[in-house]
Amino acid sequence: MVEGASQMRAAVLCGPMDMQVETFPIPEPGPGQAVIRVETCGVCPSGLKILKDPSHFPERLWRVPGTLGHEVAGTIAAAGPAVDALAVGERVVHGPLVPCGRCRLCRRGRANFCLTSRDQEYLATGFAQYMLVSAATCLPTPEGLSDDEASFAEPLACCLNSVERAGVREGDTVVIVGGGTMGLLHLALVRALGARAIVTELDATRLRRAAELGADAVVQAGQSDTVEQVRALTDHRGAEAVIVCVGAAPAIEAGLAMAADCGAVNLFAGTWPPTTIALDPNRIHYKELVLTGSQSSTRAQHERALALMAARQVDVRSLITHRMPLEEIMEAHRVYGSGVGLKVLVKPWGVQ
């Protein structure tokens, strides 16, 4: 039970582009559960897609009425019976669902697709002052890392999954298609891993930001010679890895054309609206390309993400452009969707 309070404010998904902030009882933790006092929750591209049209997504990802928000950092406000590893007041981030370790996908090392966890309630409640979670999903926030920075653990872990799926190694050349928040987070990660980064992007402002944040080269996307420019930067070999952070068919098709022989193309962004791409199978066959995707992340990737940020090998502070109170939840999503800023953080207890 949370001491000193019984009610909280939370944003409720009521329908397409409709979230309302309402008052609810603070949840009480049961056995193996904890309540997080949410200090920061980031706006996520997937959450924005659900908000725009929930009906296009599996029902396990949403419900109406329901809640959204999973990029969470805060403190433990209460812990239920049989929770010995967490103390009230401890700073934590909310990590992934706990895998069973026994299903066929867990046994193959793909814990982010655990068949047991996937059937659990997915919907997170980070756009709220308090959040009820399984205690096992909480990871300690490293000393010296602010809550705002720590809230990047989930998106950065997803980027780690992406570069691991693409097989990025030190010394590789990596093309990042898209210079939005997730593209720039990939940029920081790729540089931390010792790889060379080329960013392609339509928006000139974001292209300049990528250059300022350390891209080895930037190329205007959407031009007739964009692919040729990228290949010229690699002595016409192409890139060992291409990570597509834009959910659009032309971006994917361009990414496939930028890959080197025996390279990998990872589709990090889901396409919205759903679409198809033109694909020449011979490009995959004769170049021995690996075409893969990545979705979510594992606990180990969350832990590594926190360690990279704590060591300042990945510094996310420059990616934060907006901090907004819970009462402005819809405006936070509109700002994020407009592309005006980069990372938009929602502060349930107000912006200091």
C-alpha positions as CSV (number, residue, x, y, z in Angstrom):
1,M,0.0,0.0,0.0
2,V,1.3,3.4,-0.9
3,E,1.7,5.6,2.2
4,G,0.0,9.0,2.4
5,A,-2.2,8.8,-0.7
6,S,-5.1,6.8,-2.1
7,Q,-5.9,8.4,-5.5
8,M,-3.8,9.0,-8.6
9,R,-4.1,10.6,-12.0
10,A,-3.8,8.5,-15.2
11,A,-4.3,9.0,-18.9
12,V,-7.0,6.7,-20.4
13,L,-7.1,5.6,-24.0
14,C,-10.7,6.2,-25.0
15,G,-10.5,5.8,-28.8
16,P,-8.5,7.0,-31.8
17,M,-6.6,10.2,-30.9
18,D,-8.5,10.4,-27.6
19,M,-6.8,10.1,-24.2
20,Q,-8.4,11.6,-21.1
21,V,-6.8,12.2,-17.8
22,E,-8.9,10.7,-15.0
23,T,-8.7,9.9,-11.3
24,F,-8.3,6.3,-10.0
25,P,-7.5,4.5,-6.8
26,I,-3.8,3.8,-6.5
27,P,-3.3,0.1,-7.2
28,E,-2.2,-2.2,-4.3
29,P,0.6,-4.7,-5.0
30,G,-0.1,-8.4,-4.6
31,P,2.4,-11.2,-4.2
32,G,5.4,-10.6,-6.4
33,Q,4.2,-7.2,-7.5
34,A,5.4,-3.6,-6.9
35,V,4.0,-0.1,-7.5
36,I,6.3,2.4,-9.3
37,R,5.8,6.1,-8.7
38,V,6.3,7.2,-12.3
39,E,8.7,10.2,-12.6
40,T,9.1,10.0,-16.4
41,C,7.5,8.2,-19.3
42,G,8.6,8.7,-22.9
43,V,6.3,8.9,-25.9
44,C,6.9,6.0,-28.1
45,P,6.3,5.6,-31.9
46,S,4.4,2.3,-31.4
47,G,2.1,4.0,-28.8
48,L,1.4,6.8,-31.2
49,K,0.4,4.3,-33.8
50,I,-2.0,2.6,-31.4
51,L,-3.4,6.0,-30.4
52,K,-4.1,6.9,-34.0
53,D,-6.0,3.7,-34.8
54,P,-6.1,0.9,-32.1
55,S,-8.1,-1.4,-34.4
56,H,-5.1,-2.2,-36.6
57,F,-3.2,-3.8,-33.7
58,P,-3.5,-7.1,-31.9
59,E,-5.9,-6.8,-29.0
60,R,-3.2,-8.0,-26.6
61,L,-1.5,-4.6,-27.2
62,W,-4.4,-2.4,-26.3
63,R,-8.0,-2.1,-25.0
64,V,-10.5,0.7,-24.9
65,P,-10.7,2.1,-22.3
66,G,-7.1,1.3,-21.4
67,T,-3.8,3.0,-20.8
68,L,-0.5,3.3,-22.6
69,G,3.1,4.2,-21.8
70,H,6.1,1.8,-21.2
71,E,9.3,3.9,-21.3
72,V,9.1,4.3,-17.6
73,A,11.6,5.5,-14.9
74,G,10.6,6.2,-11.3
75,T,10.9,4.9,-7.7
76,I,9.4,2.0,-5.8
77,A,6.4,3.3,-3.9
78,A,5.2,-0.1,-2.5
79,A,6.1,-3.7,-2.7
80,G,3.8,-6.7,-2.2
81,P,4.4,-9.9,-0.2
82,A,7.4,-12.1,-1.2
83,V,9.2,-9.1,-2.8
84,D,12.6,-9.0,-1.2
85,A,14.8,-7.6,-3.9
86,L,13.1,-4.1,-4.0
87,A,13.0,-1.4,-1.3
88,V,10.6,1.5,-1.1
89,G,12.3,4.5,-2.5
90,E,14.6,2.6,-4.8
91,R,15.0,4.1,-8.2
92,V,14.1,1.7,-11.0
93,V,13.1,1.4,-14.7
94,H,10.4,-0.8,-15.9
95,G,11.9,-3.6,-18.0
96,P,10.5,-6.3,-20.3
97,L,8.1,-9.1,-19.3
98,V,9.8,-12.0,-17.5
99,P,10.3,-14.9,-19.9
100,C,9.5,-18.5,-18.9
101,G,12.9,-19.8,-20.0
102,R,11.2,-23.1,-21.1
103,C,9.2,-22.5,-24.3
104,R,10.8,-23.1,-27.7
105,L,11.6,-19.5,-28.4
106,C,13.2,-19.0,-25.0
107,R,15.3,-22.1,-25.6
108,R,16.5,-20.5,-28.9
109,G,17.6,-17.4,-27.1
110,R,14.7,-15.3,-28.2
111,A,13.3,-14.4,-24.8
112,N,11.6,-11.2,-26.3
113,F,9.2,-13.6,-28.1
114,C,8.6,-15.8,-25.1
115,L,5.3,-17.6,-25.8
116,T,4.2,-17.4,-22.1
117,S,5.1,-13.7,-21.6
118,R,3.5,-12.8,-24.9
119,D,0.1,-14.1,-23.7
120,Q,0.4,-12.0,-20.5
121,E,-1.2,-8.5,-20.3
122,Y,1.0,-6.3,-22.5
123,L,-0.6,-3.0,-21.9
124,A,1.6,-0.8,-19.8
125,T,0.4,2.1,-17.7
126,G,3.3,4.5,-17.7
127,F,1.2,7.6,-18.4
128,A,0.1,7.7,-14.8
129,Q,1.4,8.8,-11.4
130,Y,1.6,5.2,-10.2
131,M,2.1,1.9,-12.1
132,L,1.5,-1.6,-10.9
133,V,4.1,-4.0,-12.3
134,S,5.6,-7.5,-11.7
135,A,8.5,-6.9,-9.3
136,A,10.7,-9.0,-11.6
137,T,10.4,-6.5,-14.4
138,C,12.1,-3.7,-12.4
139,L,15.7,-3.0,-13.0
140,P,17.8,-0.7,-10.8
141,T,18.7,2.8,-12.1
142,P,22.4,3.3,-12.0
143,E,23.9,5.9,-9.8
144,G,24.3,9.2,-11.6
145,L,21.7,8.6,-14.2
146,S,18.7,10.9,-14.1
147,D,15.1,9.5,-14.4
148,D,14.8,11.3,-17.7
149,E,17.9,9.5,-19.1
150,A,16.9,6.2,-17.5
151,S,13.6,6.3,-19.3
152,F,15.6,5.7,-22.5
153,A,16.5,2.2,-21.3
154,E,13.6,0.5,-23.2
155,P,14.1,2.3,-26.6
156,L,17.9,1.9,-26.4
157,A,17.5,-1.8,-25.6
158,C,15.3,-2.1,-28.7
159,C,18.2,-0.5,-30.7
160,L,20.6,-3.0,-29.2
161,N,18.3,-5.8,-30.4
162,S,18.4,-4.1,-33.8
163,V,22.1,-3.9,-34.2
164,E,22.6,-7.4,-32.8
165,R,20.1,-8.8,-35.4
166,A,22.0,-6.9,-38.1
167,G,25.3,-8.3,-36.8
168,V,27.0,-4.9,-36.4
169,R,30.7,-5.2,-35.5
170,E,33.5,-2.8,-34.7
171,G,34.8,-1.2,-37.9
172,D,31.6,-1.9,-39.9
173,T,29.9,0.8,-42.0
174,V,26.3,1.2,-40.9
175,V,23.7,3.1,-42.8
176,I,20.8,4.4,-40.6
177,V,17.8,5.2,-42.7
178,G,15.9,8.0,-40.9
179,G,17.1,10.7,-38.5
180,G,14.3,10.9,-36.1
181,T,14.6,10.0,-32.4
182,M,15.2,6.3,-32.9
183,G,17.5,6.9,-35.9
184,L,19.6,9.3,-33.7
185,L,19.6,6.8,-30.8
186,H,20.9,4.2,-33.3
187,L,23.5,6.7,-34.3
188,A,24.8,7.1,-30.7
189,L,24.8,3.3,-30.2
190,V,26.6,2.5,-33.5
191,R,29.3,5.1,-32.7
192,A,29.6,3.6,-29.2
193,L,30.2,0.2,-30.7
194,G,33.0,1.5,-32.9
195,A,31.3,1.4,-36.2
196,R,31.1,4.1,-38.9
197,A,27.7,5.7,-39.3
198,I,26.0,7.2,-42.4
199,V,22.6,8.7,-41.8
200,T,20.0,9.3,-44.6
201,E,17.0,11.5,-43.9
202,L,14.5,13.6,-45.8
203,D,14.3,16.5,-43.3
204,A,17.2,19.0,-43.5
205,T,17.0,20.0,-39.9
206,R,17.3,16.4,-38.7
207,L,20.1,15.8,-41.1
208,R,22.1,18.7,-39.6
209,R,21.3,17.3,-36.1
210,A,22.7,13.9,-37.2
211,A,25.9,15.6,-38.4
212,E,26.2,17.5,-35.1
213,L,25.7,14.3,-33.1
214,G,28.7,12.5,-34.8
215,A,27.5,10.9,-38.0
216,D,30.5,10.2,-40.2
217,A,28.4,11.3,-43.2
218,V,24.9,12.4,-43.9
219,V,23.0,12.1,-47.2
220,Q,19.7,13.7,-48.2
221,A,17.1,10.9,-48.6
222,G,14.5,10.8,-51.4
223,Q,16.8,12.0,-54.2
224,S,17.3,10.1,-57.4
225,D,21.0,9.5,-56.5
226,T,20.7,8.9,-52.8
227,V,21.7,5.3,-53.1
228,E,24.6,6.1,-55.3
229,Q,25.8,8.8,-52.9
230,V,25.7,6.3,-50.0
231,R,27.5,3.6,-52.0
232,A,30.2,6.2,-53.1
233,L,30.9,6.8,-49.4
234,T,31.7,3.0,-49.1
235,D,34.0,2.8,-52.2
236,H,30.9,1.5,-53.9
237,R,30.8,-1.7,-51.8
238,G,27.7,-0.8,-49.8
239,A,27.3,-1.0,-46.0
240,E,27.8,-4.1,-43.9
241,A,24.6,-3.2,-42.1
242,V,21.6,-1.0,-42.9
243,I,19.1,-0.2,-40.2
244,V,15.8,1.1,-41.5
245,C,14.2,3.4,-38.9
246,V,11.4,4.7,-41.2
247,G,8.2,2.7,-41.7
248,A,7.8,3.4,-45.4
249,A,8.3,1.2,-48.5
250,P,10.7,3.6,-50.4
251,A,13.0,3.7,-47.3
252,I,13.1,-0.1,-47.1
253,E,13.7,-0.4,-50.9
254,A,16.5,2.1,-50.7
255,G,18.0,0.3,-47.7
256,L,18.2,-2.9,-49.6
257,A,20.0,-1.2,-52.4
258,M,22.6,0.2,-50.0
259,A,23.7,-3.1,-48.5
260,A,27.1,-4.7,-49.3
261,D,27.5,-8.3,-50.4
262,C,26.9,-10.5,-47.4
263,G,25.4,-7.5,-45.6
264,A,22.3,-7.3,-43.4
265,V,19.3,-5.1,-43.6
266,N,17.2,-4.7,-40.4
267,L,13.7,-3.4,-40.5
268,F,13.6,-1.6,-37.2
269,A,10.4,0.4,-37.8
270,G,7.0,-1.1,-38.5
271,T,5.3,0.3,-41.6
272,W,2.3,2.5,-41.1
273,P,0.0,2.3,-42.7
274,P,0.6,-1.3,-43.7
275,T,2.2,-1.6,-47.1
276,T,4.2,-3.9,-49.4
277,I,7.6,-3.4,-51.1
278,A,9.1,-4.2,-54.5
279,L,11.7,-6.9,-53.9
280,D,14.0,-8.5,-56.5
281,P,14.8,-11.9,-55.0
282,N,18.0,-12.1,-57.0
283,R,19.3,-9.2,-54.9
284,I,19.0,-11.4,-51.8
285,H,20.2,-14.5,-53.6
286,Y,23.3,-13.3,-55.4
287,K,24.4,-10.9,-52.7
288,E,23.7,-13.3,-49.9
289,L,21.9,-10.5,-48.0
290,V,20.3,-11.1,-44.6
291,L,16.9,-9.3,-44.4
292,T,15.6,-9.3,-40.9
293,G,13.5,-7.4,-38.4
294,S,13.7,-6.6,-34.7
295,Q,10.9,-6.1,-32.2
296,S,11.1,-5.3,-28.5
297,S,14.1,-6.5,-26.4
298,T,15.4,-8.7,-23.7
299,R,16.3,-8.1,-20.0
300,A,20.0,-8.5,-20.9
301,Q,19.6,-5.8,-23.5
302,H,17.9,-3.5,-21.0
303,E,20.8,-4.0,-18.5
304,R,23.3,-3.3,-21.2
305,A,21.5,-0.2,-22.3
306,L,21.5,1.2,-18.7
307,A,25.2,0.4,-18.4
308,L,26.0,2.2,-21.7
309,M,24.2,5.3,-20.6
310,A,25.7,5.2,-17.1
311,A,29.2,5.1,-18.6
312,R,28.2,8.0,-21.0
313,Q,29.1,5.8,-23.9
314,V,25.6,6.6,-25.1
315,D,24.5,10.1,-24.0
316,V,20.8,10.6,-24.6
317,R,20.5,14.1,-23.0
318,S,20.7,16.0,-26.3
319,L,17.8,14.0,-27.7
320,I,15.3,15.3,-25.1
321,T,13.5,18.3,-26.6
322,H,10.2,18.4,-24.7
323,R,9.0,17.7,-21.2
324,M,5.3,17.9,-20.7
325,P,2.9,17.4,-17.8
326,L,0.4,14.5,-17.8
327,E,-2.5,16.9,-18.3
328,E,-1.0,17.7,-21.7
329,I,-0.8,14.0,-22.8
330,M,-2.6,14.5,-26.1
331,E,-0.4,17.6,-27.0
332,A,2.7,15.5,-26.1
333,H,1.7,12.9,-28.7
334,R,0.8,15.6,-31.3
335,V,4.2,17.2,-30.8
336,Y,6.0,13.9,-31.2
337,G,4.0,13.0,-34.2
338,S,4.6,16.3,-35.9
339,G,8.3,15.8,-36.0
340,V,8.9,19.2,-34.5
341,G,11.1,17.8,-31.7
342,L,12.8,14.6,-30.9
343,K,12.2,12.8,-27.5
344,V,9.0,13.9,-25.7
345,L,8.8,13.0,-22.1
346,V,5.6,13.0,-20.0
347,K,6.1,14.0,-16.4
348,P,3.1,12.8,-14.3
349,W,4.0,14.9,-11.3
350,G,4.5,18.1,-13.3
351,V,7.5,19.7,-15.1
352,Q,10.0,21.3,-12.7
